[in-house]
Amino acid sequence: MILALNRILIRSADIFFSFLGLIFFLIPAIIIAILIKFDSKGPVIFKQTRVGKGGKDFRLLKFRTMNRNAESKGLITVGTADPRITGIGSVLRRTKLDEIPQLYNVLLGEMSLVGPRPEVRKYVDQYSPEHRIVLSVRPGITDFASIKFSNENELLSKSDDPDQYYVEHLIPEKIRLNMNFIEKPTIGNYLTIIWLTLRKLFF
């Protein structure tokens, strides 16, 4: 009963905050779209197939921050000076404004504001049976792992093999942190993560 109530409250909060966010960021989003078009060739919105709840694929939305066909040179971003990142893209990534379109994913129910960050199929296929528990909940825009590893690109840049380091070290640690919310999916925990994320970004 309590678990069901929390699910209803969290989904209601997702709908309310994502709808409010889309309205609030409407003008900034239009400005960002114009800057992206002037900065480099390619679409304004970057769409990437990610794995969601139940192992189901969905199209995650972001403002494009890289040059076209950047994925052909790797799925992870290494360091803060990755040559694939555009000028405006660097600013968007640093401020997390590239994530704004994901509010639409939340509104559709494909994501939640809070939950494990969705991975591409390549990395999900390497999950251990224990790791696959993250697929039992909606993926999110932010979580405890996102807060702790906000400097993820810098960590990867220090590794001789970033892809291996990501799979063997970062993914297991992220999932361990994600368990805090997966095991306690309460509205209180949800609001705490949102507050901690805002504090990390703006304070």
C-alpha positions in Angstrom: 0.0 0.0 0.0 2.8 2.5 1.0 4.9 1.4 -2.0 1.9 1.9 -4.4 1.2 5.4 -2.8 4.8 6.4 -3.3 4.7 5.3 -7.0 1.6 7.4 -7.5 3.2 10.4 -5.8 6.4 10.1 -7.7 4.7 9.8 -11.1 2.5 12.7 -10.3 5.5 14.8 -9.3 7.2 13.7 -12.6 4.3 14.9 -14.6 4.0 18.2 -12.7 7.7 19.1 -12.6 8.4 18.0 -16.2 5.4 20.0 -17.5 6.4 23.0 -15.4 10.0 22.6 -16.6 9.1 22.5 -20.3 7.1 25.8 -19.9 9.9 27.4 -17.8 12.6 26.5 -20.2 10.7 27.2 -23.4 12.4 30.5 -24.2 15.9 29.3 -23.1 15.3 26.2 -25.3 14.5 28.3 -28.3 17.7 30.4 -27.8 19.8 27.2 -27.3 18.3 25.8 -30.5 19.3 28.9 -32.5 22.9 28.8 -31.0 23.3 25.1 -31.9 22.2 25.8 -35.5 24.6 28.7 -35.8 27.5 26.8 -34.1 27.7 23.7 -36.2 25.9 21.6 -38.9 23.4 19.0 -37.8 20.1 18.6 -36.0 19.2 20.6 -32.8 18.0 17.5 -31.0 20.2 14.4 -30.6 18.3 11.2 -30.3 19.9 8.1 -29.0 18.5 4.6 -28.3 18.8 3.8 -24.6 17.5 0.9 -22.5 14.7 1.7 -20.1 12.5 -0.1 -17.6 12.1 -3.8 -18.3 14.9 -3.7 -20.8 12.8 -1.9 -23.3 14.5 0.5 -25.8 13.4 4.1 -26.1 14.8 7.3 -27.7 16.5 9.6 -25.3 16.4 13.2 -26.2 19.2 15.8 -25.7 20.3 19.0 -27.3 23.1 18.1 -29.6 26.5 18.9 -28.1 28.7 17.0 -30.6 29.5 17.2 -34.3 27.6 14.9 -36.6 28.5 11.2 -36.6 30.4 11.6 -33.3 29.1 8.3 -32.1 31.2 6.4 -34.7 34.2 7.5 -32.7 33.0 6.1 -29.4 30.0 6.1 -27.1 31.6 7.7 -24.1 33.0 11.2 -23.8 36.5 11.4 -22.4 37.8 14.6 -20.8 36.6 18.1 -21.1 38.4 18.8 -24.4 36.9 16.0 -26.5 37.4 17.3 -30.1 33.9 16.0 -31.0 32.2 18.5 -28.7 31.0 21.7 -30.3 31.6 25.2 -28.8 28.1 25.7 -27.5 28.0 22.0 -26.6 30.8 22.4 -24.1 28.7 25.1 -22.3 25.5 23.0 -22.4 27.3 19.9 -21.0 28.9 21.9 -18.2 25.6 23.5 -17.2 23.6 20.3 -17.9 21.2 22.4 -20.1 21.6 19.7 -22.8 19.4 17.5 -20.6 16.3 19.8 -21.0 14.6 17.8 -23.8 14.6 14.8 -21.5 11.7 16.5 -19.6 9.6 15.3 -22.6 10.8 11.8 -22.0 9.7 12.1 -18.4 6.3 13.5 -19.5 5.8 10.5 -21.8 6.6 8.1 -18.9 9.8 6.7 -20.5 11.9 8.3 -17.8 11.5 9.8 -14.3 13.2 12.8 -12.9 14.9 10.5 -10.5 16.3 7.1 -11.3 19.4 5.3 -12.7 20.8 7.0 -15.8 19.8 4.9 -18.9 22.7 3.2 -20.7 23.1 2.2 -24.3 22.5 -1.5 -25.2 26.2 -2.1 -25.6 26.8 -1.6 -21.8 23.5 -3.1 -20.6 24.5 -6.3 -22.4 27.5 -6.5 -20.2 25.5 -6.2 -16.9 25.8 -9.0 -14.4 22.5 -10.6 -13.3 22.8 -8.5 -10.1 23.3 -5.3 -12.1 20.1 -5.8 -14.1 18.0 -4.8 -11.1 18.4 -1.2 -12.4 16.1 -2.2 -15.3 13.3 -2.8 -12.8 12.6 0.9 -12.5 12.2 3.9 -14.8 15.6 5.4 -15.8 16.0 9.0 -14.6 17.6 12.3 -15.3 19.4 12.4 -12.0 20.3 10.1 -9.1 22.9 9.7 -6.4 25.4 8.4 -8.9 25.0 11.4 -11.2 25.7 13.7 -8.2 28.8 11.8 -7.2 30.2 11.3 -10.7 29.4 14.8 -12.1 33.2 14.8 -13.1 32.9 11.4 -14.9 34.5 12.7 -18.1 37.6 13.8 -16.1 37.9 10.4 -14.4 37.7 8.6 -17.8 40.4 10.9 -19.2 42.8 9.6 -16.6 42.4 6.0 -17.6 44.5 4.2 -20.2 41.4 2.3 -21.4 38.3 4.5 -20.7 35.8 2.0 -22.0 37.2 -0.8 -19.8 37.3 1.5 -16.8 33.7 2.6 -17.4 32.5 -1.0 -17.6 34.6 -2.5 -14.7 34.6 0.4 -12.3 32.1 3.1 -12.9 29.1 1.0 -13.8 29.3 -1.2 -10.7 29.8 1.8 -8.5 26.9 3.7 -10.1 24.6 0.7 -9.7 25.6 0.4 -6.0 24.7 4.1 -5.5 21.4 3.6 -7.4 20.3 0.9 -5.0 19.7 3.7 -2.4 16.7 4.8 -4.4 15.7 1.5 -6.0 15.4 -0.1 -2.5 13.7 3.1 -1.0 11.6 4.6 -3.8 9.9 7.1 -1.6 8.7 10.6 -2.4 11.0 11.8 0.3 14.1 10.2 -1.2 12.9 11.5 -4.6 12.8 15.1 -3.4 16.1 14.7 -1.6 17.9 13.7 -4.8 16.3 16.6 -6.7 17.4 19.0 -4.0 21.0 17.6 -3.9 21.2 17.8 -7.7 20.0 21.5 -7.7 22.5 22.3 -4.9 25.3 20.6 -6.9 24.5 22.6 -10.0 23.8 26.1 -8.6 25.3 26.4 -5.1 
